[in-house]
Amino acid sequence: MVLPVVAYGHPVLRKVCEDITPDYPDLQKLIADMWDTMYHTNGVGIAAPQVNKPVRLFVVDTIQVVEGFDDQDRKDYPNEKPIKQVFINAHKLEESGKPWAYNEGCLSIPKVREDITRPAKVRLRYMDENFNEHEAEFDGITARVILHEYDHIEGKLFVDYLPSLKKRLIKKKLEDISMGKVRVDYRMLLPK
């Protein structure tokens, strides 16, 4: 089932999310609904706070992104290893590699895209959908998507990384989003 996406300004987007246990109510349905929502909105990742659940859960699928690479992308990201994966109770162990800028957007902040600088690699400890524990390192576009979604479960948004002047320039757009004055092809849950 496609869920409404929480809009910028909603307090759930600023919560540091809680770990969950295997008996979390309707967990498998929530994961399935998050996949449905992500694909419906043409996203490459979505975190539980974006569907109004303050828990440490996000899903990522970078396969289509990598399959859509042009020749320049293949040169820029020659070692890209795409994933389709569920991350539960993720905790960042390390960021490394040369920081690089990339134009990011967010389903909760539609129609706003900005260049954000992030490290090239991230190492996480997390559980999969069956609560098997993993520790893995990710890099390239996949690391960037993971870091973006990880920020959501830490109560951070990509616009938090912008310099103050840039934030002032997009302030009206953000206010409009929080009031529902944005046209998107999916339902949004507005702040109260």
C-alpha positions as CSV (number, residue, x, y, z in Angstrom):
1,M,0.0,0.0,0.0
2,V,1.3,3.4,-0.9
3,L,1.6,5.6,2.2
4,P,1.5,9.4,2.4
5,V,4.9,11.0,2.5
6,V,5.5,13.3,5.5
7,A,6.1,16.9,4.3
8,Y,8.9,19.2,5.5
9,G,8.1,20.8,8.8
10,H,6.4,17.8,10.3
11,P,8.0,17.1,13.7
12,V,8.6,13.3,13.0
13,L,11.3,14.4,10.5
14,R,13.3,15.9,13.4
15,K,13.1,12.9,15.8
16,V,16.1,10.7,16.5
17,C,14.5,7.3,15.8
18,E,14.3,4.3,18.1
19,D,15.7,0.8,17.5
20,I,13.0,-1.8,17.0
21,T,12.7,-5.5,17.8
22,P,11.5,-8.4,15.6
23,D,8.1,-8.2,17.2
24,Y,7.5,-4.6,16.1
25,P,3.8,-4.5,15.0
26,D,3.2,-5.3,11.4
27,L,6.9,-4.9,10.5
28,Q,6.8,-6.9,7.3
29,K,3.7,-4.9,6.1
30,L,5.5,-1.6,6.9
31,I,8.5,-2.7,4.9
32,A,6.3,-3.7,2.0
33,D,4.4,-0.5,2.2
34,M,7.7,1.5,2.2
35,W,8.9,-0.3,-0.9
36,D,5.5,0.5,-2.6
37,T,5.7,4.1,-1.5
38,M,9.3,4.5,-2.7
39,Y,8.6,3.1,-6.1
40,H,5.3,5.0,-6.5
41,T,7.2,8.3,-5.8
42,N,10.2,7.4,-8.0
43,G,12.5,7.5,-5.1
44,V,15.7,5.5,-4.6
45,G,15.3,5.3,-0.8
46,I,12.8,6.1,1.9
47,A,13.0,6.1,5.7
48,A,10.4,5.3,8.2
49,P,10.0,8.8,9.5
50,Q,9.0,9.8,6.0
51,V,5.9,7.6,6.4
52,N,5.3,8.9,10.0
53,K,7.1,6.1,11.9
54,P,9.9,7.3,14.2
55,V,11.8,4.0,14.0
56,R,15.3,3.1,12.7
57,L,14.2,1.6,9.4
58,F,14.9,2.5,5.8
59,V,15.0,0.9,2.4
60,V,17.3,1.6,-0.5
61,D,17.3,0.5,-4.2
62,T,20.1,1.9,-6.3
63,I,19.8,-0.7,-9.1
64,Q,17.8,1.4,-11.5
65,V,20.1,4.4,-10.9
66,V,23.2,2.4,-11.8
67,E,21.4,0.7,-14.8
68,G,20.6,4.2,-16.0
69,F,24.2,5.4,-15.9
70,D,25.5,7.0,-19.1
71,D,29.1,6.7,-20.3
72,Q,30.3,9.7,-18.1
73,D,28.6,8.2,-15.0
74,R,30.3,4.9,-15.7
75,K,33.7,6.7,-15.8
76,D,32.9,8.7,-12.7
77,Y,31.6,5.7,-10.6
78,P,33.5,2.7,-12.1
79,N,33.2,0.5,-9.0
80,E,29.5,1.2,-8.2
81,K,27.8,-1.8,-6.7
82,P,24.0,-1.2,-6.7
83,I,21.8,-2.7,-3.9
84,K,18.2,-3.3,-3.0
85,Q,18.2,-3.6,0.7
86,V,16.3,-3.1,4.0
87,F,18.2,-1.5,6.8
88,I,16.9,-2.0,10.4
89,N,18.5,-0.4,13.5
90,A,21.3,0.9,11.4
91,H,24.2,2.6,13.2
92,K,27.0,4.4,11.5
93,L,30.4,3.0,12.4
94,E,32.6,5.2,10.1
95,E,32.6,7.6,7.3
96,S,35.7,7.8,5.1
97,G,36.9,8.8,1.6
98,K,37.2,12.1,-0.1
99,P,34.1,14.2,0.3
100,W,32.2,15.0,-2.9
101,A,29.2,17.0,-3.9
102,Y,26.1,15.7,-5.6
103,N,22.8,17.2,-6.4
104,E,20.3,15.7,-3.8
105,G,16.5,15.8,-3.5
106,C,14.1,14.4,-1.0
107,L,10.5,13.0,-1.2
108,S,9.6,15.1,1.9
109,I,11.1,18.2,0.3
110,P,9.8,18.0,-3.3
111,K,10.9,20.4,-6.0
112,V,14.1,21.3,-4.0
113,R,17.4,20.0,-5.2
114,E,20.8,21.2,-3.9
115,D,24.4,20.1,-4.1
116,I,25.4,18.4,-0.9
117,T,28.9,17.3,0.1
118,R,29.2,13.9,1.8
119,P,32.0,11.4,2.4
120,A,32.6,8.8,-0.3
121,K,32.2,5.8,1.9
122,V,30.1,4.7,4.9
123,R,30.4,1.6,7.2
124,L,27.2,0.5,9.0
125,R,26.1,-2.1,11.4
126,Y,22.4,-3.0,10.7
127,M,19.8,-5.8,10.6
128,D,18.1,-7.0,7.5
129,E,14.4,-7.7,7.3
130,N,14.9,-11.1,9.0
131,F,16.9,-9.5,11.8
132,N,20.2,-11.0,10.7
133,E,23.0,-8.7,11.7
134,H,25.4,-7.2,9.1
135,E,28.4,-4.9,9.0
136,A,29.2,-3.6,5.6
137,E,30.9,-0.7,3.8
138,F,29.2,1.1,0.9
139,D,30.6,3.7,-1.5
140,G,29.7,6.0,-4.4
141,I,26.1,6.7,-5.2
142,T,24.9,3.9,-2.9
143,A,26.8,5.3,0.1
144,R,25.2,8.7,-0.7
145,V,21.7,7.3,-0.7
146,I,22.4,5.4,2.5
147,L,23.8,8.5,4.2
148,H,20.7,10.5,3.1
149,E,18.3,7.9,4.5
150,Y,20.5,7.4,7.6
151,D,20.2,11.2,8.3
152,H,16.4,10.7,8.3
153,I,16.6,8.3,11.2
154,E,18.8,10.7,13.0
155,G,16.4,13.6,12.6
156,K,18.4,15.4,9.9
157,L,17.5,16.6,6.4
158,F,19.7,17.3,3.5
159,V,18.9,21.0,3.6
160,D,20.6,21.1,7.0
161,Y,23.9,20.9,5.2
162,L,23.3,24.0,3.2
163,P,25.1,27.3,4.0
164,S,22.9,29.9,5.7
165,L,22.6,32.1,2.6
166,K,21.4,29.1,0.6
167,K,18.9,28.3,3.3
168,R,17.5,31.8,3.3
169,L,17.1,31.6,-0.5
170,I,15.0,28.4,-0.3
171,K,13.1,29.4,2.9
172,K,9.9,30.4,1.0
173,K,9.9,27.1,-0.9
174,L,10.2,25.1,2.4
175,E,7.4,27.1,4.0
176,D,5.2,26.4,0.9
177,I,6.0,22.7,1.2
178,S,5.0,22.6,4.8
179,M,1.7,24.3,4.0
180,G,1.0,21.9,1.1
181,K,1.6,24.5,-1.6
182,V,3.5,22.1,-3.8
183,R,2.3,19.9,-6.7
184,V,3.4,16.3,-6.5
185,D,2.1,13.0,-7.8
186,Y,1.8,11.4,-4.4
187,R,-0.1,12.1,-1.2
188,M,1.7,14.1,1.5
189,L,1.1,14.3,5.2
190,L,1.4,17.9,6.3
191,P,2.5,19.3,9.6
192,K,-0.3,19.9,12.0
